[in-house]
Amino acid sequence: MIRDRWWRGRRTRRFTLQWHLTNACPFHCRHCYDRSVRDELDRTEVLRVLEQLTAFARLHRVQPALSLTGGDPLHSPHFWAVYEHAAASGWPLSVLGNPVSPEIVARLCAVRRPDTYQVSLEGLRDHNDFIRGAGHFDRVMTFLAECRRQGVSTHVMLTLTRDNLNQVIPLGRELRGWTERFTFNRLAQVGEGAALALPSTQAFEGFLAEYLHERRTNPVLGLKDNLFNVVGERHGRAPFAGCTGHGCGAAFNFVALLPDGEVHACRKLPSRLGNLRTHSLTEIYATPLAAAYRAGPQACQDCRLQTHCRGCPAVTHGSGLDPLRNRDPFCTRGKEPGVRPRSE
């Protein structure tokens, strides 16, 4: 079991490696945070990563888990080898990617059904296809139906911006009966996403309250954004577990592995901790920088919601603040935020 080494710490029995196998992707989404071409691990290095994850899990007495993503993870020549290894090992296993053919779904199921297969929609049909390309919305809906037919659990994720804020709840209604869970992350204004806008703090807070009300009648709506805890606290709600089950779990119960072996605390912001080509996962996890990401922002240390929240460091970074010092600029707990997010 991994524990935070401080008096109000957290503990986890599972550690997830979010493995970005490749940056290659057939789409060019308008909010993409990394279109860079990276050198990719070869087969020997890929097998070494799996060995390191096993060793790390044994040392820390946690259940290793894999979340395979990209880019488009199925564009990696190593996808099936990694998928089959994790399936044979009995590890929790999920895929975060694009919609695929019925034949690919069947092949996944023949190895082992993924615990979840996550795809993305960015709003209703017209807006989604503006962001992700013509015909994408219909391909996703066809894929969700096929997964349901083959018994594969699906999640749908949305990247929240100023322009799709009012489409989230209508999309959730449309997805009812098509997927098991629909959630959102706020836009990280990095990469190409820097050209898009976030809603105002006031609009976002009102949206969170409306979303919580809608959940009473729509079970497909899931909770992921840590700031639901701030709104819930005002209404006497007990805090929920937060983004990764432990508030922000960056460098705590997950890390992101990039195609070239770089390990980041979170994929959505520059947070390089080391590289598996030169250091082991165990060594990287033990670095002072990883410990700093685990501790969370200095501004959040005295908050009673700290173990359930910590905001979103990627949003903090994208707003021009230091994610290791400053709190999420959308957090209004106790006082108005000192710095407004870039909403214009």
Buried (B, 14 or more C-beta within 10 A) or exposed (E): EBEBEEEEBBEBEBBBBBBBBBBBBEEEBBBBBBEEEBEBBEEEBBBBBBEBBBBBBEEBEBBBBBBBBBBBBBBBEBBEBBBEBBBEBEBBBBBBBBBBEBEBBEEBBEBBBBBBBBBBBBBBBEBBBBBBBEEBBEBBBEBBBBBBEEEBBBBBBBBBBBBBBBBBBEBBBBBEEBBBBBBBBBBBBBBBBBEBBBBBBEBBBBBBBBBBEBBEEBEBBBBBBBBBBBBBBEEEEEBBBBBBBBBBBBBBBBBBBBBBBBBBBBBBBBBEBBBBEEBBBEBBBEBEBBBBBBBBBEBBEEBEBBBBBBBBBBBBBBBEBEBBEBBBBBBBBEEEBEEBBBBE
